Amino acid sequence: MERKVRVRFAPSPTGPLHIGGVRTALYNYLFAKQNGGDMILRIEDTDQTRFVPGAEQYIIEALTWLGIKFDEGVHIGGNYGPYRQSDRKPMYKQYADQLINDGWAYYAFDKPEALEAKRKEYEAQKKTFQYDCNTRLQMENSLSLSAEEVQKRIDAGDPYVVRFKFPENLDITVHDLIRGDVTMNSSLLDDKVLFKSDGMPTYHLANIVDDHTMEVSHVIRGEEWLPSAPLHVMLYKAFGWEETMPQFAHLPLLLKPEGNGKLSKRDGDRLGFPVFPLDWHDPKSGELSSGYRERGYFPEAVVNILALLGWNPGNDQEILSMDELIKLFSVEHISKSGAKFNVEKAKWFNHEYMQMQSNEVVAQMFEPILKEHGIEADHDYVVKVCGMMKERIAFISEMWDQTSYFFTAPTEYAPAAIKKRWKPGMTTHIGKIIEILETMPFEHDVLHKAILDDYIVANQFNMGQIMNSFRLAVVGDTKGPDMLTLVMVIGKEETISRLRRAVEVIGEVAE
């Protein structure tokens, strides 16, 4: 019988969720949904020293905003709980004991200062100390001490850790769905701590026990975990769980936009883009880190951006909905090499998703910004303006700058535009346009013929000078949509009023 696909996203609550972590969650979700499987949210909080209040809730809120849904998890429950490792604490010791009893692990009593002294001793010889098959018999552990001495120390309450005992000179092969077979020799690997002196398991032990007991079929995680994979494979072997060991896929890193290395918060701060899905207020420092949601990104755009960083659908399609991503996703098309984050491309995606929004939705997003500027405008008017202007923006925060002149007449005029466009005789031309507006039917085609054809072209006047001055008078600058379309929206009386005021304010200066 074919095994049911079950994947997990297992972040640590040590701060805000990085977008690299979001991409890992997304790939797990796409894989699970495509295969009719389950997606689990597990919180890995074995390292209590790094726990940050609010981080777990942040993770849940961020993934909910992005539309990444879970079938089981810390926030919804399920049949394989608890889903927070600190709530599973009592179960881990029995597994650590099992490894010791079966000869796959040992007690280590080395004090931190003894380990530090050993490191310095090696450094003096220009070597790096590693607690492994070559050095473990020099240390204080249940392999180098007598059974009586070990029991005596345990009975006395001496602190100890449990370390994994790697066999000597064994080639360990990890089959990775992205990279193929990766082989490492056990003699190069250190005997990692599996169980700490505070009674908590380390990531390595808890991760394997949890994945096994939650019946996880595939582990899709960042490539930073690839060096740990041989240990994880050996733990499955040590427990006798090889038959149900999950398949592994280690995802390429998200790289900084320029230069080399992993994308960091510092890169985002320096280049002005978020590296977190939501705003994060650090409870310790009080520092605010900006998020995609608060910057005005659509969740669908963020999902689209992240999906294509390290994966491609096998065609040229760039705009992909969640449903399309689920349909097209395949681990085979995940890249082995890191993906550079492209800030401009991210903005482009948001612009594309802005165009997909109905004019009504864009208007609803824009109306609170209008209120901030003291504007109470008719809703249908706002919808009309947004429909005309949304193609010029990537974010709703840009809409006011693009459309303010639809809602309020200019009080000043761009000096550079005056100098370039408002030449002697311009007040006469503007006066003629006012006369046409007052006497002709207020219709786009009628005004186009009267102003452009019958007045400017017929008299061989400078089209650019006159129309740009017309724009300057109405808008206050030389930006905006087609002039007559703009005039049709703001109306006859408002247009004439603005033209008269411009003649008053600018007219005498230039002539």
Secondary structure, DSSP 4 states (H G I P E B T S, - for coil): -PPPPEEEE---SSSSPPHHHHHHHHHHHHHHHHTT-EEEE-B----GGG--TTHHHHHHHHHHHTT---SEETTTB-TT---BGGGGHHHHHHHHHHHHHTTSEEEE---HHHHHHHHHHHHHTT-----STTTGGGSSBTTTS-HHHHHHHHHTT---EEEE-PPTT-EEEEEETTTEEEEEEGGGS---EEE-TTS-B-HHHHHHHHHHHTT--EEEEEGGGGGGHHHHHHHHHHHT-GGGPPEEEEEPPEEPSSSSSB--HHHHHHHT--SBSS-EE-TTT--EE-BHHHHT--HHHHHHHHHTSSB--SSS-----HHHHHHH--GGGB-SS-EE--HHHHHHHHHHHHHHS-HHHHHHHHHHHHHHTT----HHHHHHHHHHHGGG-SSGGGHHHHHHHHHS--SS--HHHHHHH--TTHHHHHHHHHHHHHHS-S-HHHHIIIIIIIIIITTT--HHHHHHHHHHHHHSSS-SS-HHHHHHHH-HHHHHHHHHHHHHHHHHHH-
